[in-house]
Amino acid sequence: MSDDFSSFSKRSNLDSEDYYLSEEGYIVFTEKYHLRRGYCCKSGCKHCPYGYDKKTNTIKKTGGS
């Protein structure tokens, strides 16, 4: 599976700090990736730096950058 994962990284132009594999085998994007992307996708991402709440469909303003 690591071969498939490394080819994903190359195709997607991602750094190794942009994501990791969960125990279940899912690709999980890091806060660094989300900040570099520059907007919230409203998918309820585990490391969302924008404060998105999937239950209320709102983005809570944070005191960060």
KAHUKA-V296679 format. One record per residue. N is the residue number from 0. RES is the residue in one letter. OMEGA is omega in degrees with one decimal (none if undefined). NEAR is the number of other C-alpha atoms within 10 Angstrom. D_CENTER is the distance of its C-alpha to the mean C-alpha in Angstrom with 2 decimals. Layout:
<<N RES OMEGA NEAR D_CENTER> <N RES OMEGA NEAR D_CENTER>>
//
This chain:
<<0 M -179.3 6 20.10> <1 S 176.9 8 19.06> <2 D 178.1 8 20.73> <3 D -177.8 8 18.68> <4 F -179.8 14 15.43> <5 S 177.5 13 16.83> <6 S 174.6 11 17.93> <7 F -179.2 13 14.51> <8 S -179.7 15 13.41> <9 K 179.8 10 16.63> <10 R -173.5 9 16.47> <11 S -178.7 9 13.06> <12 N -177.7 10 14.00> <13 L 172.5 14 11.18> <14 D 178.7 10 12.18> <15 S 178.3 10 12.27> <16 E -176.7 11 10.50> <17 D -174.3 17 7.26> <18 Y 171.1 18 6.71> <19 Y 176.9 14 9.32> <20 L 175.6 12 11.31> <21 S 178.3 9 12.05> <22 E -179.7 7 15.80> <23 E 178.6 6 15.95> <24 G 178.6 10 14.61> <25 Y 173.8 10 11.30> <26 I -179.3 14 8.43> <27 V 180.0 15 5.65> <28 F -177.8 18 2.64> <29 T 176.8 18 4.54> <30 E 178.6 18 6.09> <31 K 179.6 15 7.87> <32 Y -178.3 18 5.72> <33 H 179.7 19 5.27> <34 L 178.6 14 8.90> <35 R 178.3 9 10.02> <36 R 170.0 10 9.14> <37 G 178.3 10 11.23> <38 Y 178.4 11 10.89> <39 C 179.9 16 9.60> <40 C 179.5 12 9.36> <41 K 177.1 15 11.01> <42 S -178.8 11 9.60> <43 G -177.1 14 9.55> <44 C -177.5 19 6.03> <45 K -175.7 11 7.16> <46 H -178.4 14 6.03> <47 C 179.1 21 6.70> <48 P -174.4 21 9.25> <49 Y 176.1 22 11.22> <50 G -178.9 16 12.86> <51 Y 176.9 20 12.43> <52 D -176.3 15 14.75> <53 K -179.0 12 14.69> <54 K -178.1 7 18.30> <55 T -178.7 7 19.72> <56 N 179.5 11 17.52> <57 T 174.1 12 17.65> <58 I -179.7 14 15.72> <59 K 177.7 11 17.38> <60 K 178.0 10 18.16> <61 T -178.0 9 17.44> <62 G -178.1 5 19.73> <63 G -176.3 6 17.31> <64 S none 6 17.25>>
//
